[in-house]
Every structure is written in structure tokens, then in C-alpha cells.
């Protein structure tokens, strides 16, 4: 178990593409990378723990207008 709080800086980069299939339908995809400075917390035994925070995601979607 880890307890505590820490305030850190973070950043995000997004790259996306979209394509209009018809006048009413559009599809899109994007890639997102998020990273934060290492978070420093304390575990149940009192030892300091450093957590590396980064994530990647791919999002797909469609938009229909009427």
C-alpha cells in the first residue's frame, strides 16, 4: 500500500487524423502520449517509492451530423 500526495509537472502530445466519408459521416483517430514527473510517495513500511507516470493511447471514433 502506498500513501501520500505529490505535485508534479506533466505534458501531453496529441497527433490525430480525420476523414470525411460522406456529408454527414466523419471518422477519426488520434494517438495521445501523456507523461508526468516521477511521483514520490511512501509505502506502508515507510520506504520512499518513486512512480514513473506515462501513458499512451489510441482513440478511434465516428461523428454523424444531421
Contact map, one row per residue, 1 for C-alpha under 8 A:
111000000000000000000000000000000000000000110000000000000000000000
111100000000000000000000000000000000000011110000100000000000000000
111110000000000000000000000000000000000011110000000000000000000000
011111000000000000000000000000000000000011000000000000000000000000
001111100000000000000000000000000000000110000000000000000000000000
000111110000000000000000000000000000001110000000000000000000000000
000011111000000000000000000000000000001000000000000000000000000000
000001111100000000000000000000000001111000000000000000000000000000
000000111110000000000000000000000001100000000000000000000000000000
000000011111000000000000000000000111100000000000000000000000000000
000000001111100000000000000000000111000000000000000000000000000000
000000000111110000000000000000011110000000000000000000000000000000
000000000011111000000000000000011100000000000000000000000000000000
000000000001111100000000000001111000000000000000000000000000000000
000000000000111110000000000001110000000000000000000000000000000000
000000000000011111000000000111100000000000000000000000000000000000
000000000000001111100000000111000000000000000000000000000000000000
000000000000000111110000011110000000000000000000000000000000000000
000000000000000011111000011100000000000000000000000000000000000000
000000000000000001111110111000000000000000000000000000000000000000
000000000000000000111111111000000000000000000000000000000000000000
000000000000000000011111110000000000000000000000000000000000000000
000000000000000000011111100000000000000000000000000000000000000000
000000000000000000001111110000000000000000000000000000000000001111
000000000000000000011111111000000000000000000000000000000000011110
000000000000000001111101111100000000000000000000000000000000011100
000000000000000001111000111110000000000000000000000000000001111000
000000000000000111100000011111000000000000000000000000000001110000
000000000000000111000000001111100000000000000000000000000111100000
000000000000011110000000000111110000000000000000000000000111000000
000000000000011100000000000011111000000000000000000000011110000000
000000000001111000000000000001111100000000000000000000011100000000
000000000001110000000000000000111110000000000000000001111000000000
000000000111100000000000000000011111000000000000000001110000000000
000000000111000000000000000000001111100000000000000011100000000000
000000011110000000000000000000000111111000000000000111000000000000
000000011100000000000000000000000011111000000000000110000000000000
000000010000000000000000000000000001111100000000011110000000000000
000001110000000000000000000000000001111110000000011110000000000000
000011000000000000000000000000000000011111000001111000000000000000
011111000000000000000000000000000000001111100001111000000000000000
011100000000000000000000000000000000000111111111100000000000000000
111000000000000000000000000000000000000011111111100000000000000000
111000000000000000000000000000000000000001111110000000000000000000
000000000000000000000000000000000000000001111110000000000000000000
000000000000000000000000000000000000000001111111000000000000000000
000000000000000000000000000000000000000001111111100000000000000000
000000000000000000000000000000000000000111100111110000000000000000
010000000000000000000000000000000000000111100011111000000000000000
000000000000000000000000000000000000011110000001111100000000000000
000000000000000000000000000000000000011110000000111110000000000000
000000000000000000000000000000000001111000000000011111000000000000
000000000000000000000000000000000011111000000000001111100000000000
000000000000000000000000000000001111000000000000000111110000000000
000000000000000000000000000000001110000000000000000011111000000000
000000000000000000000000000000111100000000000000000001111100000000
000000000000000000000000000000111000000000000000000000111110000000
000000000000000000000000000011110000000000000000000000011111000000
000000000000000000000000000011100000000000000000000000001111100000
000000000000000000000000001111000000000000000000000000000111110000
000000000000000000000000001110000000000000000000000000000011111000
000000000000000000000000111100000000000000000000000000000001111100
000000000000000000000001111000000000000000000000000000000000111110
000000000000000000000001110000000000000000000000000000000000011111
000000000000000000000001100000000000000000000000000000000000001111
000000000000000000000001000000000000000000000000000000000000000111
